[in-house]
Amino acid sequence: MSRKIIAASTFGQDGVSDETLQGAAQGQRAAIPDASLPSAEAAIFKVTMNLHDPNQDDLVETIFRNGTLTVVGIVLAFSLGFVTHWAANPIPWEPLDAFALFPIFIGIILQIKALSDLLDHKCLQRRPFLRANRIFMTGLILTAGGVMIAILLDFLEITKIAGTIG
């Protein structure tokens, strides 16, 4: 719920200082005594401000965005590194590996999309930033799920090979 602030100005009269109006614009309550307002010849101007202006999207601090961008880039690099390492695995590929490969690839594509969105200047606004974070988290969950399936499939393959040898 947002608060509304009412400030009064007297168009050049000594009733309200500029600091009072600036304080009201920043969300501070301005104490304006009735005795300080000039007579009826001065026009009283009321400004009603909504502290959450829907036209102005909240901004994300650049440092916070840069930290998120770094995390997304590092996690994406680990995801790509896992796929590279898994492709070089000496265990032969089987059709069952597609169950792990599909979520990993979809997750990596979503992580790349999130990285691309975070690099855009529009991502300094809150809504695009949160959207990019949701896309990244979806990609991360898919990739992590695919990695777990891949590890399980490799474990089952290793136990199957060990069972035929021993």
C-alpha positions in Angstrom: 0.0 0.0 0.0 1.5 3.4 -0.9 1.3 6.6 1.1 0.1 9.8 -0.4 1.8 13.1 0.5 0.2 16.5 0.1 2.5 19.5 -0.2 1.5 23.2 -0.5 3.2 25.9 -2.5 2.5 29.6 -2.7 4.2 30.5 -6.0 7.0 32.7 -4.7 5.5 33.7 -1.4 7.3 32.9 1.8 4.9 30.2 2.9 6.7 27.0 1.8 10.4 26.6 1.1 11.8 24.6 -1.8 13.4 22.2 0.7 9.9 21.4 2.1 8.6 20.6 -1.4 11.7 18.5 -2.2 11.3 16.6 1.1 7.7 15.9 0.1 8.8 14.7 -3.3 11.2 12.3 -1.6 8.4 10.9 0.6 9.0 12.9 3.8 6.1 14.4 5.6 6.3 18.2 5.5 5.1 20.1 8.5 3.6 23.2 7.1 2.1 25.5 9.8 -1.2 27.2 8.8 0.1 30.5 10.1 3.0 30.6 7.6 0.6 30.5 4.6 -0.1 33.9 3.1 -3.5 35.4 2.7 -6.1 34.3 0.2 -4.5 36.3 -2.6 -1.8 33.6 -2.9 -2.8 30.5 -4.8 -2.4 27.3 -2.9 -1.2 24.5 -5.0 -1.7 21.0 -3.8 0.5 18.2 -5.2 -0.6 14.7 -4.5 2.2 12.3 -5.1 1.9 8.6 -5.1 5.2 7.1 -3.9 4.9 4.2 -6.3 4.5 5.8 -9.6 3.4 3.0 -12.1 4.8 5.0 -15.0 8.3 4.9 -13.6 9.6 1.3 -13.4 11.7 0.7 -10.3 15.4 0.6 -11.1 17.9 -2.1 -10.2 21.2 -0.9 -8.9 24.0 -1.4 -11.4 26.2 -3.2 -8.8 23.4 -5.7 -8.0 22.8 -6.3 -11.7 26.5 -6.8 -12.4 26.8 -9.4 -9.6 23.8 -11.3 -11.0 25.4 -11.1 -14.4 28.6 -12.6 -13.1 26.8 -15.4 -11.4 24.8 -16.2 -14.5 28.0 -16.2 -16.6 29.8 -18.5 -14.2 27.0 -21.0 -13.9 26.5 -21.0 -17.7 30.2 -21.8 -18.1 29.9 -24.7 -15.6 26.9 -26.0 -17.5 28.8 -25.9 -20.8 31.8 -27.4 -19.2 29.7 -30.3 -17.9 28.3 -31.1 -21.3 31.9 -31.0 -22.8 33.2 -33.3 -20.1 30.2 -35.6 -20.4 30.7 -35.8 -24.2 34.3 -36.9 -23.7 33.2 -39.6 -21.2 34.6 -43.0 -22.1 31.3 -44.7 -21.3 29.4 -45.3 -24.6 26.3 -43.2 -25.3 23.0 -44.9 -25.3 19.5 -43.8 -26.5 18.5 -43.6 -22.8 21.0 -40.7 -22.4 18.6 -38.4 -24.3 16.5 -38.2 -21.2 19.4 -36.4 -19.5 20.6 -34.5 -22.6 17.3 -32.9 -23.4 16.8 -31.0 -20.1 20.5 -30.0 -20.0 20.3 -28.5 -23.5 17.0 -26.7 -22.8 18.4 -25.4 -19.5 21.6 -24.1 -21.2 19.5 -22.4 -23.9 17.5 -20.7 -21.1 20.7 -19.7 -19.3 22.0 -18.1 -22.5 18.7 -16.3 -23.0 18.9 -14.9 -19.4 22.5 -13.8 -20.0 21.5 -12.0 -23.2 18.6 -10.3 -21.4 20.9 -9.2 -18.5 23.3 -7.7 -20.9 20.6 -5.4 -22.3 20.3 -1.9 -20.9 16.5 -2.5 -20.3 17.5 -4.9 -17.6 18.3 -2.0 -15.3 14.6 -1.8 -14.8 13.1 -4.1 -12.2 10.6 -6.0 -14.4 13.0 -7.1 -17.1 15.6 -7.9 -14.5 13.2 -10.2 -12.5 12.1 -11.8 -15.8 15.7 -12.6 -16.7 16.2 -14.0 -13.2 13.2 -16.3 -13.6 14.4 -17.5 -17.0 17.8 -18.2 -15.5 16.4 -20.1 -12.5 14.3 -22.2 -14.8 17.3 -23.0 -17.0 19.4 -23.8 -13.9 16.8 -26.2 -12.5 16.4 -27.9 -15.9 20.2 -28.2 -16.2 20.6 -29.5 -12.7 17.9 -32.0 -13.2 19.5 -33.2 -16.4 22.9 -33.5 -14.7 21.4 -35.6 -11.9 19.8 -37.9 -14.5 23.1 -38.1 -16.4 25.0 -39.1 -13.2 22.3 -41.7 -12.4 22.5 -43.1 -15.9 26.3 -43.2 -15.8 26.2 -44.9 -12.4 23.7 -47.5 -13.7 25.9 -48.1 -16.7 29.0 -48.5 -14.6 27.3 -51.0 -12.3 26.0 -52.9 -15.4 29.5 -53.1 -16.8 30.9 -54.1 -13.4 28.3 -56.8 -13.1 29.2 -58.4 -16.4 32.9 -58.3 -15.6 32.7 -59.7 -12.0 
